[in-house]
Amino acid sequence: MATTTQTKMQLPRYEQVAESQHELDWADLISLDLSKFDAPGGKQQLANQLQEAVHKVGFFYITNFGLSQEQIDEQFAIGKELFKLPTEEKLKYRADLEHGNYNGYRPQGSIELFPGLRDNVEMYNVFKYIPALERTHPEVINEHREEIEKFQRHIAEDTVQKLLVLIAIILELPEESLANGHKYNDISECHLRYMIYHARTPEENEKYQNLYSRGHTDFGSLTLLFRQPIAALQILTADGSWKWVKPLPGSITVNIADVLQFWTAGYLKSSIHRVVAPPADQSSLDRLGLLYFLRPSHDLNLKTVDSPLLERLGLKKDDDAAANIKAGDWVKARVKGNLDKAVAGGHKQKAVLGGVSVKYYD
């Protein structure tokens, strides 16, 4: 008897848009070539290059990270098809946001940016493919599970492991000390994110003060943003000015997040960043994003690590406010906190957990 096989959905080819022609005030960020990692002396050379960036800015680029542009574009294509689904279909896979869980779909308008004004972003988070984190997904995710998992695993088991080794070298720790808390099979909230900012009219942008996302820090250890040519990401610099982050060809933009700031008593900067309306020649375009969020094993606490560097600098203190906070609890509290009502005016400071607060910026 003849057998039949189900035909996988063929994804339309994804093509990135052209970069903006506007002259923007770009941030001056370093770029790490990860092809040097295994060369003699390469890790130390890269760590030396990275040290100032993670201490003062919290943002940097990486290149030659082992994924082809074709593989990256395939993930963008999956995201594009995903967000075409009817809202009622996507809502079947809504994440349990009220309990601090980002696994699945977050609808547009989940966050109030200003009183009465809600965000223009949808996101879909695919957590690691391990039994404890499995959930149902739309068919476009299921059909491309093999490619998604391969992509995730490369980031989790290769790219971020190298970055954690470099950071450990900076802190004068054993090379695997940070990597050991970020393994693929650990129960954690690491995930691949498909994300789309829907374009607004000029009148809407004026009402929202040109903000797509208020200035904030990220929840976990590292965030990886795959190149998106639509200019919109900005970082807050030491002098208090906002600068644009250039979509550097062939790169991933990486930023330090809360957990690494806790573990280093502020030596590593959980960078403040925001998303704004793109320049005029891109302002009518929806901004599709592809990101990977690295988060530590749930049961690790956030106390300052025993780093010789931090000891010498006098940063390791007895009154460590985060010492009794678990990494998983911190992430869940921040996810739930995003659902809070906005307050009017400037920035706000908001208590999160265990007496530790975060700030939000316009």
C-alpha positions, 0 to 999 in steps of 0.5 A, spaced: 500 500 500 502 506 498 504 511 503 503 519 503 507 524 507 505 531 509 508 536 505 511 541 510 509 549 508 514 552 504 516 559 507 516 565 502 523 567 501 525 573 506 529 579 504 531 584 509 529 592 507 534 597 505 537 601 511 535 608 512 539 613 508 538 618 514 544 621 518 543 618 525 547 619 531 550 612 531 553 609 538 560 607 537 560 600 539 566 594 539 565 588 534 568 581 536 570 576 531 568 570 534 572 566 529 578 568 533 576 564 539 579 558 538 586 561 535 592 561 540 591 567 545 584 568 542 580 568 548 584 573 552 585 577 546 577 578 545 576 578 553 581 584 553 577 587 547 570 586 550 572 589 557 571 596 557 564 595 553 561 590 558 563 595 564 561 602 561 556 601 555 553 594 556 552 593 548 557 590 543 557 586 536 559 579 534 561 577 528 562 570 525 558 566 530 557 560 526 550 561 523 549 563 515 545 569 513 540 563 509 539 560 516 537 567 519 533 569 514 529 562 514 527 564 522 525 571 520 521 568 514 518 563 520 516 569 524 513 573 518 508 567 517 507 567 524 504 574 525 500 573 519 495 568 523 489 571 525 489 574 532 484 569 535 488 563 532 495 566 536 491 567 542 490 560 543 497 560 544 497 566 549 503 566 554 501 566 562 503 573 563 500 574 569 504 568 572 510 571 569 511 566 564 513 568 557 512 561 553 508 563 547 504 569 545 504 576 547 499 580 544 499 587 541 497 592 547 499 588 553 504 594 556 501 600 557 506 605 555 503 612 557 496 612 561 491 610 556 496 608 550 498 601 549 504 598 545 504 596 538 508 590 539 506 582 538 511 577 540 512 569 540 517 566 545 519 559 543 522 556 549 528 551 549 525 544 546 526 540 553 520 536 556 519 540 562 518 547 558 514 543 552 507 547 550 503 547 544 505 551 538 501 554 532 502 549 526 508 554 522 512 553 529 511 545 529 512 544 522 519 548 522 521 545 529 527 541 527 530 548 524 528 552 530 531 547 535 537 547 531 538 554 531 536 555 538 541 550 540 547 553 536 546 559 540 545 556 546 551 551 546 556 555 542 555 562 541 553 564 548 557 559 551 563 563 548 561 569 550 560 567 558 567 564 557 570 571 555 566 574 561 569 569 566 576 571 563 574 578 565 572 577 572 578 572 573 574 566 574 575 559 571 572 559 564 566 555 565 564 558 571 558 562 568 557 557 562 555 552 568 549 556 570 547 556 562 546 549 559 541 547 554 538 542 559 537 547 565 530 549 567 530 556 565 527 561 561 532 562 555 528 563 549 528 565 541 523 570 540 519 573 534 517 580 535 514 585 530 513 592 532 507 595 527 508 601 524 504 607 526 502 614 523 505 620 524 500 623 528 500 616 532 507 617 533 507 624 536 501 622 541 506 616 543 512 621 543 515 617 538 516 611 543 515 604 541 518 601 547 520 605 554 527 605 556 529 599 560 534 593 562 533 586 560 531 581 565 536 575 564 544 574 562 545 576 555 540 578 549 542 577 542 539 581 537 539 579 530 540 584 524 534 588 523 536 594 518 530 598 520 533 603 525 529 604 531 534 601 537 537 606 541 542 606 548 542 611 553 550 613 554 554 615 560 552 622 558 545 621 558 544 622 551 540 617 547 544 614 541 542 609 535 544 602 534 547 601 527 544 595 524 551 592 522 551 587 516 553 580 518 553 581 526 548 580 532 548 586 537 549 583 544 547 587 550 548 585 558 542 584 562 540 584 569 543 577 572 550 579 570 549 586 573 547 583 579 553 577 579 558 583 578 555 588 583 554 593 577 561 592 574 557 589 568 552 594 566 545 592 564 544 597 559 538 601 558 535 601 551 529 603 548 525 602 541 523 609 537 519 610 531 524 609 525 526 615 521 522 618 515 524 613 510 522 607 514 517 609 518 511 606 514 514 599 515 513 594 520 519 592 524 520 584 524 525 582 530 529 576 531 532 575 538 535 570 543 534 571 551 539 568 555 537 566 562 540 562 568 538 556 571 532 558 575 535 555 582 541 560 581 541 566 586 543 573 584 549 574 589 555 577 587 560 572 585 567 571 588 571 574 583 578 577 584 577 583 580 571 585 584 574 584 590 580 588 588 575 593 586 571 593 593 565 591 589 563 585 593 559 587 599 556 584 605 549 587 604 548 584 597 541 586 596 540 580 591 543 575 595 537 571 597 533 572 590 533 566 585 534 568 578 527 564 576 523 568 581 527 575 578 525 574 571 518 572 573 517 578 577 519 582 571 515 579 566 509 580 571 511 587 572 510 589 565 503 588 566 502 594 571 499 600 569 503 606 566 505 612 570 505 619 567 511 623 567 519 622 566 522 615 568 519 611 574 522 607 579 518 600 581 520 595 586 520 588 583 523 583 588 526 583 595 527 590 596 530 591 589 527 596 584 528 597 576 527 604 573 524 605 566 526 611 562 522 615 556 
